[in-house]
Amino acid sequence: MADNTTDAPRATSNRSTTPHSSSFKNYISANWAERADATPEPREQAPFAAARRARISALHPGVRLIIPAGAAKVRSNDTDYPFRAHSGFAHLTGWGADAVADSVLVLEPTADGHETTLYFREAAGRDSDEFYANSDIGEFWTGARPSLAHVAADLGLATANLSGFDAVLESIGPDTLLLREADRDITDQVDGRRLLAADAENLDTDLARDLSELRLVKDSYEVAQMRLAVDATKQGFDDVIADLPQIVAHSRGERLVEGTFNRRARADGNTVGYDTIAASGPHACILHWTRNDGAVTPGDVILLDAGIELESYYTADITRTLPVGGTFTEVQRRVYEAVREAADAAFAIVRPGIRFREIHAEAMKVIAARTADWGLLPVTAEESLEPEHQYHRRYMVHGTSHHLGLDVHDCAAARRDLYLDGVLEPGMVFTIEPGLYFQPDDLSVPEEYRGIGVRIEDDILVTESGAENLSIGIPRTADDVEAWLRG
């Protein structure tokens, strides 16, 4: 990375060498070609984002709504993580991976709804020293930013320079709701001006809830994006299988699995939707294993939980468990097929009108039955399913499903009666992901089971008449997985 030699907010003066003379400023500001800034057609998602804004407007009449994109987050010292706008902001604007940090969407109440303005830091002119002397936002350092006119046409939104947001802040009163988790600095400023800081979090809860619940049912654009994310993720899994010889040969093969998948994510999408879980051998029993520093050894299974996030931020979330040597052992296959049976049983009941919680309950019937069949439970399967027992959950402590979309765990702020206790509707997208995990030191199971972890996860779309497994094209049965590895 180039040396930071600027007067940017985080610049270190002890190593700054940026020239500051007026002659240098005049010289570097001159002799630049004119840039073509053709007005684009509105992007595909623009009308969908407008419809979402209309829905959130109808839920909060007469109230100003402030939805920040968020600021860049520091990784170390004066380097940042790649910027990702808050999902609530992305959903209402249609701005994905090209969103500008520190942007703010403001919905001002009017007599018949809201007037929406997107405030963002537009490109600085060459007559300013920002473009060469500010490493945080100068285009010599981070690339050119779009113009107000370009973004207005692209997103179908009124736009204004970020400096205009100061006037919004100055006019804030108690009739303002804020997506407070998105930007800490804006939250502090809004709280101070509302003079209701002690109650601000409660005041804003409804907005965060509504923005989350707005995403429970996906529109046609979102469903199409989910299909594309799944397709890209399948390619990532294929890449890992193709690289298995090199992966097995490396002492930290899990890292190679992660790297291979992440390469596909960067090639075909924006990035990964979450940290890739490449868990081989006993690591497959650790639900969120992301250190990925172990060997990938023939004879073990590797649990790969990964998803590609597109430029639009929509992400897949898929898990497959693969026998590293190409063939499951008898016990591995027994565990694997029990997990698949649970997943298939859960999928079979999905249709509009059932409750979300029923999916998990259906999968647990199979998990309880199989662990009882193998003699692992102190009671019958039926007794274990009773709320006061749940012995089978020792081997699967997580839930079976979560909503999926802009966030890998989407709609997280939705009310329980619309999420866990919610009724399924066409357009909902969620995972089905049962598993069985027998820890290597678990004395409640025979030694032959210890160290085996299996999860199968698919992305499910509720349709008008039932459900569609969006990831059905990625091999699932034990036989098909073995054939996949041979191929």
C-alpha positions, 0 to 999 in steps of 0.5 A: 500500500502506498505511503499515506502522505496527506492531511486527511483526518487520520494522517500521521504528520510524522511521515507526511511529505505532501507538498502544500505550496500554492504553486504545486496546488495550481500545477496539480489542478491543471491540465486534466481532460474533461470527464464524460458523465453520461446520465445513466438509465435507472438501475433495475432495482430502482422501482423496487426500492421506491416501492419499499420507501413508499411502504416505510413511509406509510408506516410512519406518517408525519415523522422524519426518518433518517437511515444512514449508510454507515461510516467506514470501519477501522481495521487497524490504525489508518486502514479500513475494512472494505465498506459495506452499507447498512442493509436497511439503507441498501434495501431502501436505495438499491445502492449496493457495493458501489454505495458511498460511505457516510451517505444518509437517506432522509425521508421528510414528512409531507402532506401526502407521505414523505419527500426523500433525499439521498445525501452523500459526499460527491466528487470534489473538483480538481480546484480542491486539494482533497483529490490528491491530499486526503487519503480517506476520500481523495480520488488519487487514493480511493478512486473517483466518486459519482456526481449528484446527477449521476446517482440521482438518475441511477437510483431514481432519487433526489440527491444532495451534497452531504454538507446539506445534511447539517441543515437536517441535523439542525432542524431535528426535533422529537418527531424524528426516527433514526436507524441508530445502529447504522452510524454511531456519530449520527446517532449521537448527534440526533440524540443530542438534538432530540434531547431525548437520549435516554428514550431514543433507543426505544423511540427508534426500535419501531423503525428498525423493526419495520425495516427488518420486517419489510424484508421478510417477503422478497420482491421479484428482483430480490428472488432473482438476485437470490438465484444468482447468488446460489448459482455463483455459490455452486461454482465456488463449491465446484472450485473447492472440489477441483482443488482438493488435491492441493488442499489435501497436500497443504498442512493448513488445507482449510485455509486453501478451501477458504481461499478458493471459495473466496476467489470465486466470490470476488470474481462472480460477486462482491465478496463472501456473505459471511466468513467461510466455515471450512471445518474438516475432521473434528472442526466440523463439530464447531458450529461457527469454525472460521479459523480454518487453520487445520489440515484436510485429511482423507478419511475425514469429512469437511463441512463447508458452509459458505455463500457468495454475496453479489454486488447488490448485497444479496447472499446465498448461505449453503452447506455441504459436507464432503468425504475428503477421500471421496467416499463416506465411511459406513458411520459417516454415511449413516449420520449424513443420510439422517441429516438429509432425511431431516432436511427433506422432512422439513422441506416437505411441509413448507407451504404458505400458511404454516408457521415458521417454527413448524419447519424446525419441529419437523426436522427435530422429529427425525433427529430425535428418531435417528439418535434414539435408533442408534441408542444415544438417548436415555429415553425414547424419541417421543419422550425426548421431543417433550419440552422438558427433555430435548436430549437429542438437542445435545447433538444439534443445539442450533435452529433449523432455519433463518431468513436470508437476503441482504443479511445472511441472518436477515430480518433479525429485528422482526417481531417474534410473532412475524418471525419464529411464530410467523405464517409463511407467505410466498416470496419468503426465503430462508434456510433449512439446515439440520445437522448432527455434531458428535464432539470428539470428547463426547462420552455419550456416544460410541467412539465411532461417532466421535469427531463427526460433524454433518450439516446440510443447508439449502436456500428455500423459496416459498411459492404460491403452492409450496416451496422451491429449493433454490440450491437443489442443483448442488448435490445433496444425497450421499451417493450424489456427493460421492459422484460429485467428488469423482467427477 
